[in-house]
Amino acid sequence: MLFMFIAFDRKGGGAAIRAATRPKHVEYTKTNGRVKFGGPFVGPNDDMIGSFSIIEAKDYDEAMAYTHNDPYAKAGLFERTELHPWKLTINTFEKV
């Protein structure tokens, strides 16, 4: 199953948490094979203000566990998150 994960950084101190935790987050996402694609939301000054990813997991609980174990989540970066089942209907990952 595929899941859409959206996260918005906390306003106060989020940039510092993101900067300090980014290497661990990138390693986590690249080494476990769950993230099909993803990246940061950026603000008007190209500063990172949130995250978006498409996650593959067997069910909602597994996807939720993955997001909770992300170093960004463990560090308290996110002010708000959403996790939803998602269906690929246009194009395929081979075309992305």
C-alpha positions as YAML, in Angstrom:
chain: A
units: angstrom
residues:
- id: 1
  name: MET
  ca: [0.00, 0.00, 0.00]
- id: 2
  name: LEU
  ca: [1.04, 3.58, -0.58]
- id: 3
  name: PHE
  ca: [0.60, 6.42, 1.90]
- id: 4
  name: MET
  ca: [0.93, 10.17, 1.56]
- id: 5
  name: PHE
  ca: [2.74, 11.81, 4.47]
- id: 6
  name: ILE
  ca: [2.58, 15.59, 4.91]
- id: 7
  name: ALA
  ca: [4.33, 17.41, 7.73]
- id: 8
  name: PHE
  ca: [4.63, 21.08, 8.61]
- id: 9
  name: ASP
  ca: [7.57, 22.31, 10.67]
- id: 10
  name: ARG
  ca: [7.02, 24.08, 13.96]
- id: 11
  name: LYS
  ca: [7.32, 27.83, 13.66]
- id: 12
  name: GLY
  ca: [9.57, 28.52, 16.64]
- id: 13
  name: GLY
  ca: [12.91, 26.73, 16.33]
- id: 14
  name: GLY
  ca: [11.91, 24.46, 13.46]
- id: 15
  name: ALA
  ca: [14.72, 25.59, 11.16]
- id: 16
  name: ALA
  ca: [17.36, 24.80, 13.77]
- id: 17
  name: ILE
  ca: [15.87, 21.36, 14.51]
- id: 18
  name: ARG
  ca: [15.67, 20.56, 10.79]
- id: 19
  name: ALA
  ca: [19.28, 21.63, 10.18]
- id: 20
  name: ALA
  ca: [20.62, 19.63, 13.12]
- id: 21
  name: THR
  ca: [18.61, 16.50, 12.29]
- id: 22
  name: ARG
  ca: [18.74, 16.53, 8.47]
- id: 23
  name: PRO
  ca: [21.70, 14.13, 8.01]
- id: 24
  name: LYS
  ca: [20.04, 11.46, 10.18]
- id: 25
  name: HIS
  ca: [16.68, 12.01, 8.45]
- id: 26
  name: VAL
  ca: [18.20, 11.67, 4.97]
- id: 27
  name: GLU
  ca: [20.04, 8.49, 5.98]
- id: 28
  name: TYR
  ca: [16.84, 7.06, 7.50]
- id: 29
  name: THR
  ca: [14.79, 7.72, 4.38]
- id: 30
  name: LYS
  ca: [17.43, 6.49, 1.92]
- id: 31
  name: THR
  ca: [18.36, 3.25, 3.69]
- id: 32
  name: ASN
  ca: [15.02, 1.63, 4.50]
- id: 33
  name: GLY
  ca: [13.35, 1.55, 1.07]
- id: 34
  name: ARG
  ca: [9.96, 2.81, 2.30]
- id: 35
  name: VAL
  ca: [9.99, 6.24, 0.64]
- id: 36
  name: LYS
  ca: [9.13, 6.09, -3.05]
- id: 37
  name: PHE
  ca: [9.68, 9.82, -3.44]
- id: 38
  name: GLY
  ca: [9.66, 12.86, -1.24]
- id: 39
  name: GLY
  ca: [11.25, 16.12, -0.29]
- id: 40
  name: PRO
  ca: [10.80, 19.35, 1.63]
- id: 41
  name: PHE
  ca: [8.22, 22.05, 1.21]
- id: 42
  name: VAL
  ca: [9.99, 25.36, 0.74]
- id: 43
  name: GLY
  ca: [8.99, 28.89, 1.67]
- id: 44
  name: PRO
  ca: [9.37, 32.10, -0.34]
- id: 45
  name: ASN
  ca: [13.08, 32.33, 0.50]
- id: 46
  name: ASP
  ca: [13.68, 28.67, -0.47]
- id: 47
  name: ASP
  ca: [13.90, 27.75, 3.22]
- id: 48
  name: MET
  ca: [12.60, 24.30, 4.18]
- id: 49
  name: ILE
  ca: [9.27, 24.52, 6.05]
- id: 50
  name: GLY
  ca: [7.82, 21.00, 5.90]
- id: 51
  name: SER
  ca: [8.02, 17.58, 4.30]
- id: 52
  name: PHE
  ca: [6.09, 15.47, 1.80]
- id: 53
  name: SER
  ca: [6.61, 11.82, 0.93]
- id: 54
  name: ILE
  ca: [4.94, 8.81, -0.57]
- id: 55
  name: ILE
  ca: [5.62, 5.81, 1.68]
- id: 56
  name: GLU
  ca: [5.15, 2.14, 0.90]
- id: 57
  name: ALA
  ca: [4.01, -0.04, 3.81]
- id: 58
  name: LYS
  ca: [1.88, -3.15, 4.36]
- id: 59
  name: ASP
  ca: [-0.77, -1.19, 6.30]
- id: 60
  name: TYR
  ca: [-1.55, 2.07, 8.08]
- id: 61
  name: ASP
  ca: [0.06, 1.00, 11.36]
- id: 62
  name: GLU
  ca: [3.35, 0.17, 9.64]
- id: 63
  name: ALA
  ca: [3.33, 3.50, 7.80]
- id: 64
  name: MET
  ca: [2.58, 5.35, 11.05]
- id: 65
  name: ALA
  ca: [5.41, 3.54, 12.84]
- id: 66
  name: TYR
  ca: [7.76, 4.54, 10.02]
- id: 67
  name: THR
  ca: [6.81, 8.23, 10.35]
- id: 68
  name: HIS
  ca: [7.11, 8.17, 14.15]
- id: 69
  name: ASN
  ca: [10.61, 6.67, 13.95]
- id: 70
  name: ASP
  ca: [11.85, 9.32, 11.54]
- id: 71
  name: PRO
  ca: [14.59, 11.40, 13.21]
- id: 72
  name: TYR
  ca: [12.66, 14.59, 12.40]
- id: 73
  name: ALA
  ca: [9.61, 13.32, 14.30]
- id: 74
  name: LYS
  ca: [11.73, 12.09, 17.22]
- id: 75
  name: ALA
  ca: [13.39, 15.52, 17.44]
- id: 76
  name: GLY
  ca: [10.00, 17.28, 17.64]
- id: 77
  name: LEU
  ca: [10.32, 19.14, 14.32]
- id: 78
  name: PHE
  ca: [6.74, 18.83, 13.17]
- id: 79
  name: GLU
  ca: [3.91, 21.07, 14.30]
- id: 80
  name: ARG
  ca: [1.31, 19.12, 12.32]
- id: 81
  name: THR
  ca: [1.34, 15.89, 10.32]
- id: 82
  name: GLU
  ca: [-1.08, 13.95, 8.15]
- id: 83
  name: LEU
  ca: [-0.88, 10.36, 6.92]
- id: 84
  name: HIS
  ca: [-3.38, 9.09, 4.35]
- id: 85
  name: PRO
  ca: [-3.68, 6.01, 2.13]
- id: 86
  name: TRP
  ca: [-2.85, 7.08, -1.42]
- id: 87
  name: LYS
  ca: [-3.49, 5.57, -4.85]
- id: 88
  name: LEU
  ca: [-1.29, 6.18, -7.84]
- id: 89
  name: THR
  ca: [-3.62, 6.85, -10.77]
- id: 90
  name: ILE
  ca: [-1.65, 9.02, -13.20]
- id: 91
  name: ASN
  ca: [1.75, 7.98, -14.56]
- id: 92
  name: THR
  ca: [3.90, 5.45, -12.77]
- id: 93
  name: PHE
  ca: [7.01, 5.66, -10.67]
- id: 94
  name: GLU
  ca: [9.03, 4.59, -13.69]
- id: 95
  name: LYS
  ca: [7.95, 7.82, -15.40]
- id: 96
  name: VAL
  ca: [8.56, 10.12, -12.43]
...
